Every structure is written in C-alpha cells, then in structure tokens.
Amino acid sequence: MISADYLAQLQALLPSGLAWGRQVGGALTRLLTAWADEFARVDLRCADLIAEADPRTTHEMLADWERVAGLPDVCVTVEQTIEQRRAALVSKLTSTGGQSRQYFIALAEALGYVGATIDEFSMLTCNDDCNDSMYGVDAHFAWRLNLSTATSVFQMACNSDCNSALQSWGDDAIECRISRLKPAHTTVLFAYL
C-alpha cells in the first residue's frame, strides 16, 4: 500500500465531527500523513522480508543464511559474487548428497570436469586373472577419481620464478570438495589424466 491509502484508512477511523477535520493541509491531516508515511515504509519492508526469506532472492540476510548453512565452504578460496554465493547457498540447502559413483561423477562435472570416471579397487583373489593388479585388503576402501588434465596442468614459463615446479597439476577446490563429501570410511585418490 502507498502512503495515500494509509492516510485514507486513518481518516476513515476518525470519529465524525468538526474537531476531526480532514481538510488537506490541516494539522490533523499532517499528523496522520506522517503516520501513513511510516506505515507505508513498514509495509514495503515487510514485502522485502518476504524476498529475504527465500535463499534464491536474499540480499540483506545473505550472511545470516550462509551462517546457518555453514557457508562459505572451506573449499572456496576465491572471492565470490552475490549470485555465486546465492547459488552455493541454494545448492547446500537442496542437495541430498550421495555415495554412488554417479553422484561423484556429477559433482565433478558440475565443477568443470566433464568426462570424469571412477575406478574402484578390490583385493586379488584366487579366482582373478593372473594379470590383474595386486591390491591388499585396504583396497576395498579406496577409489580413484579420474579427471581431465585440460584445466588442471600448470607448466613453468620463461618468466616463472626459478623455484617454481617445471610442471604441476591438481585442483585444490575439487579435491577439497570431494574429500569432504566422500564416505568417511573410504580413501579417495585423484588422477589427472
């Protein structure tokens, strides 16, 4: 509602009589106009509160939403925009998690690693082929996430520091995120192919 609507409502609540004048510019009308302006301001703030109650549209309460959801994630090491923070919040609140291969492959693809695969290991038994790899009992609890090196290989350049590695690879963001979400009893290995 706008201020004029509130003014009309306040004037309608006044008793009838000469002492309760409703003329424009009168003292009582000016007093009621001040109240109507405040009611209209509060009304607009209430509408803002409805938008703030939705994590997809929050702005003023984004920090409170993030605190409740445990964000920002320790795996995020760069400054994020408001839209990225909202997307992370919505993702955190709506994700159901998972332990399947498909869940972790989809997570890797969402982080930019299209074509990621997972290898699982098992202990060599008497029934296995002689050319199979020999893994121990602990291999049951390990798995390898194979990621493309197209976005994660860094090579030394002519203007690099002398102490820089000739070549390095890895992505701390995906390794942190996968390591935090993996089943607790497993060990995840990262292969950049």
Buried (B, 14 or more C-beta within 10 A) or exposed (E): EEBEEBBEEBBEEEEEEEEEEBEEEEEBBEEBBEEBBEBBEEBEEEEBEEEBEEBEEBEEBBEEBBEEBEBBBEBBEEEBEEEEBBBBBBBBEEEEEEEEBEBBBEBBEEBBBEEBBBEEBEEBEEEEEEEEEEEEEEBBEBBBBBBBEEBBEEEEEEEEEEEEEEEEBBBEBBBBBBEEBBEEEEBBEBEBE
